[in-house]
Amino acid sequence: MASETAEQPAVWRRLLAESGPSGASGVDAAAALVRRRSPRFVLLVARGTSDHAALYAKYLVEITLGLPAGLVSPSTFTAYGARPDLRDVLMIAVSQSGGSPDLLRTLEVAKAGGALTVSVTNNAGSALATTADAHVDVLAGAERAVAATKSYTAQLLALYLLLGGAPSSAAPLPDLGAGVLDRDAEIAALATRYRFAERMITTGRGYSYPTAREAALKLMETAYVSAQAFSGADLLHGPLALVEPRVPVLTVVSAGRGGEAFRPVLDALAERRADVLTVGSAAAGIRLPETSDALAPLLEILPFQLLARHVAVDRGGDPDAPRGLRKVTETL
């Protein structure tokens, strides 16, 4: 997990270099196909970590493209046999392995229902990649750790490029990411604060909300911490009652609009004397370089990846081999 986390700036450079018309990622051709078809609606389907990348893409679609977007529940297509009319719809399937049967079946049904289908995977030879009308290879290379790190941020960048983001805008990211990862010793020292935590809450708003969800998953699957993720708005609608001084709250606070909207949440947490760690470009804790709202999630997740690994090791665990988990999970 440590080595794959460290590879991320190089993965981003490779993906950016291969994002042009003849690039190996296929993102330029997929984006051109989407533009030609001009979908009226976008559906996204994914599982696990990839589901958080899909949620990020939902924000991109609605904010930057001005199109409605939704996250698909695969069971409606598999267990319940739904066959909706999906003409003029774009369905994007996001998967590290491209091998989960329910995602493949969902894509097949969507294609039969008239949808334009695009897959985003780390396996160009997978069934999901070959079934879709277009495929985007995130070019993260083999990932052996069960906890996804480099494949997740590569998915974020690939989706950014697929949905209209300019490679030039993302060009500074590899150097910025390397600078964040160089702060590993700082994060390691911070991790000792959470060695005995039984519960945690993660929260953010806007583009930072998927980061909060992915951070919670990393803590759960590597350090076995019961971590619950909420959007900042949802946290105020009831779950705030869970907050007490012995439950650490990890917040993602950007300098953009999502961070501005998150300020009332920080005020509410302060009133409850919560143990709060802030991460982001507007954070008082782990302050990150400022970038656009749409690209901030690539940097925001890095401290949480480091934190989860260090907390896991401090608790005597092995983040490379979480109990009961495998790298590829196949659901129906």
Salt bridges, closest charged atoms under 4 A:
GLU7 OE1 - LYS150 NZ 2.69
ASP51 OD2 - ARG213 NH2 3.72
GLU62 OE2 - LYS58 NZ 2.98
ASP85 OD2 - ARG87 NH2 2.45
ASP102 OD2 - ARG47 NE 2.88
GLU108 OE1 - ARG105 NH1 3.33
ASP133 OD1 - LYS111 NZ 3.68
GLU143 OE1 - LYS327 NZ 2.86
ASP175 OD1 - ARG13 NH2 2.67
ASP184 OD1 - ARG309 NH2 3.14
ASP184 OD1 - HIS310 NE2 2.84
GLU186 OE1 - ARG183 NE 2.92
GLU214 OE1 - HIS52 ND1 2.79
GLU214 OE2 - LYS218 NZ 2.67
GLU221 OE2 - LYS218 NZ 2.75
GLU244 OE2 - ARG199 NH2 3.21
GLU244 OE1 - ARG246 NE 3.02
ASP275 OD1 - ARG193 NH2 2.45
